[in-house]
């Protein structure tokens, strides 16, 4: 497992508050997380707000709110806030550093968790979530990248978009927060997050941990959202006892989901059966969970994270002076070498005339090489190449000849632009119609262009539009504009690139996130068919 510590960049601070910065742990929309050391050498993670946002009074208020929220959360398998400064030029907060890979990194390297280790992860994360909810906070971003598999149990990270249960949000009103695939159906519909939304994400997390795949598959964000809202999760390969818990947590109806506390209690019961050598302790529930998880937590040994020593301000200046001096020496040395070489090239060679005369007076050899043997006519005939066959003509990648209309299922299976050609055409289509969709149809996100290689179809998805609703649901002009752009670019690509497999273009209009409609379809092998 590779280390999570990245080198500090040239513009990174040397010190934040009382802590020395030694590297980076990551960066996101809110700020950069630095690896840091305190005066005693203790390792910390220090989140520093981006400079562009530090001057925003509203953002500072949200950050101050976040610090207040996270400071009141405590419990097993969490990472508490140790210090913060909301009034600094660039606000920051510090937490303990947790060693270990994220759940996502671990599964990518080792595959799905099994047995007692899987049950311990479920119990630990449920206990952490229960502590968060009991403090009146919603996490809002539970996902594999926010779970660290530490040497003594799982740790749930990142309250960067936390939300108080009293309704005061640390994010802009109306902005859907979270990561696609880890968002509940009701969040997609209303944008509102609740404790039940966190429970839904926990169910998806456990399914991912036990199978190595997302329960609603992969693909473009819109297609994942469609599956989350309308299809059942794939829980095959998950142990039966955890499958029942995950299925209840992933219920489409928030009212049918158990609370995090109930999930934690049930996971503790399952964990006890996983290891009969771990005896229940006569203490409170958090202590019991701690003991059970520790007794079952058996991760493969991993190389410890290597932390660079603290950078000292004086050392930084000294290294800069040394580097400048070294560059100066190299420049002088290069100049000397160049001057010496040029002088030698300009000096006449004394040996040249003698060498030329010697060469001209030398007798020519009697035979430069022996004569080749007589060629055998039969051999010549056999070795003479005959007219080569013409290479086979490349065949077009688009092979469909039917006019079957694309289906919503094919749309749901499409993926985002991956290849350079796919990315280029997606960008071109949005540049063509983006301003029109924004100004005329109140669609600031433009068109989402996705691709289904098996169906050989390019999908252009847009909506829902407030303007369409105000027009009584008529999106005819919107459909025509989007189709004309997709059809024109698709036809041009087919004519100029024989390897382009997408000869069908479909426009999908979302009346809601859960209700996509195939609004138009064209086979674009003939440019005349692009007339809409």
N, C-alpha and C positions, 0 to 999 in steps of 0.2 A: 504494500500500500504506500503510495507516494505521500510525502508530507503535505500538510495543508498550508504551511508557512511559505509565502512568496516574498521575494526580495522587496525591500522598500524602494520606491521610485524617487527620482531626483527631486521632485517637488513635494515629497511627503515631509511632514514636520519631524524634527528630531525629538521634540518633547511635546506632550499634551498634558497639561496640568502637572502633577508630580511624577508622571510616568515617561520613561524613555521608550521611543518607538524603535523597534528592531526589524519590522517586516510588515507584510500585509496578510490579512486573512480573507479579504474579499471586498467587493464594492457593489452597491445597489443604487436604487433610485433616490434613497434618502441620504446616504453617506457612505463613507469608507470605513471598514473595520480593520484596525491596525493591531498587530501583535506588539505587546508592550511588556516592560518590566518595571516593578516598583523598586524602591530603595533597597529592599531586602532580597531582590531577585525573583520575587513571585511573578508568575506569568499571568497576563491579563489580556482580555480582548477589549479594545477601546474603539467605540463607534464615534466618528467625527462627522458632523453635518457638512454637506457640500458647500463650498464657498458661495455658489450662486443662490443657495436657499437661506444661508445664514442671515442675510439682510432682509428677509421677508418676515414682517412682524407676525403675520398669521401663522407662518410655518413655525416660528419660535414658540408661539402659544401651543401649537399641536405637539411640538417636541417636549415642552414642559409638562404637558398633559401625559405624554407617554411615560416620562420618567416617574411621574406620580403614580401612574397605573402599575408599572412594573415593580416599583419599590414596595407595593403593598401585597405582592404575590410571593408566597413562600410555600415550600412543600417538597416532597421527594421528587427527584428526577427533573428538577428545574435548575436554571442558572440565574441566581439572584443578582441584582444590580448592587455594586459595591460603592460607586461614587459617580457623581455627575456635576456638570457645571452648565446650567441653562443660560447663563448670562455672559459666557465667554464670547470672544469675537466669532469663533466657530463652536457652537455648543457641542458637548460630548457627553458620553456616559461610558462607564467601565464595568465589566463583569469579569468573573473568573474565567480563565481559559480552560476549555474542556478538550482534553486530548482524545484523538480517535477519529475514524472516518465517519462521514455522514452515512445514513442508511442507504442513500442512493449510490454513493461510491462503493460501499461494501458489496451490495448486490451486483453491481456492474462487474466487480472483480471475482466474487466468490459464489454468486448465485443466491437463490432464495434461502431464508432462514428455515430451520427445521426444529421439531421437537421442543424441548424445554426452552431453548434459546428464543424461539418464536413466541412461545407463551409468555416468557419473561418480558419481551419487548412489548407485547400487547398490554400486560399488566402495568408495566412501568409508565407507558405513555398515557394509559387511561387514568392512572393515579395523578400524573402531572396535569392532565386536562381537568380533572376534578378539582384540584387545588386552584387552578386558574379561575374556574367558574365560581367557586365558593368565595373568591375574592372580588367577585363582581366584574370580571373581565372576560371578553371574548378574544380568542387568539387570532382568528381570521386567516391564518396562513399555515395550516398544518400540512406538511408535505415531507417527503423523504429527505430533502436537502436541509430541513430544519430539525432533524433528529440526529444527534451525535451518538455513536456507539462507543461510549467511554469504557475504560477497563473495568468499571464496577457497575455498569448498567446504562440504559438509554438516558439521554438528556434532551428535553424539548427546548428548542432555542427560538429566538427572534419574536419579540413582541413589538416589532417595528410598526405594525399596522393594527395594534391592539385597539379595543373599543370597549368603553365602559358600558355596563348594563343599563346605566341611567340614560343612555342615548347620546351622550356627548362623544362625537366621533373625532378621531385624530386624523381622519382623511377628509378630503373635500366632499361635501354633500353631493350625493348622486353618482359618485364614482364607484364602480364595481371593483372591490379589492379582492385579492387572492390570486391564485395561480390556476390557469385553465386545467381542468381535470380534477382539481381538488376543491371545486366550488359546488355547493349543493344546488339542487333544482330550484329551490325557492330564491336563492341568491341570483341565479340567472334571470328569474322572472321579475323580481322586485328590486334587486340590488341590496336588500337588507340582510345583514348577517345576524345570527342568533346563536345561542349555545347549541341548538340542534344542528346548526350548520357545521360547527366544530365537530360534533359527533359524527356527522356524515363523512367529513374528511378523515376522521379517525378510522372509520370502517374501510375506506379506500386505502389508507395507510397500512392497515393490518393485512388486507388482501394483497397488496403489492409486496409486503415483506414476506408473505408465505408462498407466493407464486412466482415472484420476480417480474410480474407484468401488471400494468394498470388494469383495474377491473372493467374500465370502459374503453380500453384500447388506446391507440395513439392516432395521430393525424392532426389536421388543422383544428384550431381552437373551436370554430363553429361546429365542426362535425362531432367533436368530443362533447360539446355542450348539448347537441341534439341527442346523443346517446345517453348522457346523464339524465336528461329530462324524460326520455321516452323508452329507453331500453333497460333490461335487467342487467345487473353486473355479472361479469364472468368470475365466478368463485370456484371453478373447478381446480382441483389439486390443493385446495386449502383444507386442513384437517377439519373433520366434521364438527367438533365442538366449537372451534373458532369460526367455522363457516356460518353457524347459526347466529353468533354474535355479530359478525360482520354484516350479514344479511339484514338483521334488525337495525343496525346503525345506518345502513344504506337505503332504508325505506324512503320511497318518494314522498310520503306524508311525514312532515316533521313531528307530528303528534304521536306517530307510531314508533319513534326512536327512543331507546332508553337513555337515561341521563348518563353523564360521564361517571358519576359516583356508582351507579348500578353496574355499569360496564366494568369498572375497576373491581368491585366486589366479586363479580362473576369470574373475572380473569384470575383473581387470587385463588378462587376455588379450583379452577382448571389447573393452575400452576402447582397447587399442592399435590394434585394427582400425577403431575409430570415427574416429581422427585419425592419419593416416599421417605427419603432420608432427611428432608427439610421439615422440621417440626414447627407447627404454629407457635408463635410466641404469645405470652400473656401481656400484650401491650396494645397500644392504639393501632388503628389500621395502617397509618403511614409507616410505623416501625415494622409491622408485619410484612408489608409490601417490600420494604427495603431488604429484610432478611431473606424473603423468598426469592426475590430477583437476584440478589447476590449469590445465593446458593445454586441457582440455575444458570448463571451468566458465565458462559464458557466460550468466549470468542477465540478464534485462532490467534496465536501470538503475532503481533505486528511490530514493525520497526517504530521506535519512539520518534516523535517529531523532533527534528533538529532545529534548535533556535540559534540564530546568529547572536553574537555578543552585542551589547548596547552600543549604539553609535554615539560618540562624544562630539560636541560641537567643535572643540579644538582639533580633534582628529580630522573632522571633515574639512576644516580650513587647511590643515597641514597637507592632507592628501591632495587637495586642489592645487596647492603651490607646487607639490612634488610633480603632479601630472603636468602642470604648465611648464616647469623646468625641463621635464623629459621631452615634451614636444619641441621646445626650443632647441635642445641638443640634436634631436633627430633632423630638424630642418637644416641646421648648420652642416651636419654630416652629409646630408643629401646634396647640398650645394657644392661641397668640396668634391664629392665623387663625380658630380656632373661636370664640373670645370676640368677635372683631371682627364676624364674620358674625352671631352671635346678637344683638349689640347693634343692628345695622342692621335686623334683622328685627323688633325690638320697637319701633322708632321709627315714629310715624304719618306717613303720606305726605301732605305739604301739597298736592300737586297732585291728589289723588284726587277731592275734591268738584268742583273746577272741570272736571275731565275728564268726570265723570259728567254734570254739567249741560250741558256742551257737546254731549255725545253725545245727550242727550234732546231738546235744542232744535234739532238739525239736522234739516232737512226730509228726509222719506223720498224716495228716488229714485222717478221715475215708473215705471221698469221695471227690475227687478233683472237680467233677462236676456230676450232675445228669445224669443217663443213658438216652440216646436218646430214644424216643418212637419207637415202632416197625414200620418199614417201610412198607408202603402199596405197594404191587407188582404193582398195576395199576399205582400208582404215579411214582414208579421207572421206569416203562416202558415208561411213558409219558415224564419223564425228561431225559432219557438216549438219548444222541445225536445219531442220525443215521449217516450214512456215508455222509459227506458233499459233495455237488456238487463241482466239480473242477472249480476254477475261470476261467472266460472267458479269452481266450488267447488274449493279446494285439494285435491290428491291426496296420499294418504299416501306418505311416502318409502319405506316398506317395501312391496315389490311381489312378493315371492316367494310362490308358492302350492304348491310341491312340499314333500314331506316327506323329501327326500334327506338322509341323515345327513352332517354336516360331516366333512371329511377332515383328516388330519394335515397335508396340503399346504396347506389353507386356514388351518389354525392357524399354520403356519410363515410364512405371508404376512401375518399380522395385525400391526398396529402398536400401540404403547403409546397410552394416552389422550392425545389431542392437543387436542381442542376442550374448551371449558368444560363442556359437557354430558357428554362422555366422562369428564373428570376428576372431575366431581361424582358420577357413578354409581359409578366405581371406588372413590372414597373412601367412599361410603355402604356399599357391599358389604363393604369391609374393616372398617369400623367395626362392622358387624353381626355378622360371623363371626370377626373377628380374634382376640378373646380365646378363643373356643371352639377355634379351630385351634391356638393357642399352648398352651393348658392341656391339652386333651384329645388332641391329635395331634402335639405337639412340632413345630409348624410356625410358628416365630416370624415368618416373612416374610409370613404370611397368604396372600392370593390375588393372583395377578397377572392383572389384567383387561386384555385386548387386544381389538382390533377389526379386522374385515375388512370394509370397505365393499362390496367386490365380491360377497362371499358373504352380505352383510347379516347377519353373525353376530358375536355377542359371546362371547369365549372366557374362561373362568375356569380358570386353571391353578394347580395346587398339587402338593405332593409334591417329592421322595420323603419319606416319613414313617417314622421308626423304629418308631412305634407300629403302623403297618400291617404292617411286617415282622414284628413280634412277634406280631401276630394272624394270622399265616399268609398275609399278602397281601390280606386282606379289607378293602376300603376302602368298603364299602357305606354305612355311616353317614356317613363323611366326604363321599362324593359327594352324598348326600341333603341334607346341611346346606348345602353350597356351592350346589347347584342351586336349593334353595328360596330362598336369598337372591338369586341372580342372576335367577331367574324372576320373583320378586315385584317387584323393582326394575325389571326389563325390561318387565313388563306395565304397571306404573304409568307408566313413561316413554312407552310407546306410546299409552296412553289420553290423556295430557295434552300430548303434543308430536307433532304430525303430521309434523314434519320428522325425527323419530328413525328411522333406517333399519334398526336392528338388531332384527328380529323373531324371531331365533333365538338361543338361548343354549346353549352347549356347555360341559361340564365336562371338563377334560383333567387326567388324573392322570399324573405322571411317575414311573414305576417307577425310572428313572434319567434323567440329563440327555439320554441318547441314545435313550430309549424312552418317548415320550409315548403315552398311550392315550386315545382319546375315550371317556370313562367314562359320559357321559349327554348327552342332547340333547333340547331342548324348543322348540317354536314357541310363543311367549309371547303371541300375539294374544288368547288366551282365558285369563283368569285361572284357570279350572278346571284347565288343564293344568299349573299350577304345583304341584299336589298331588303330593307325592312320598312 
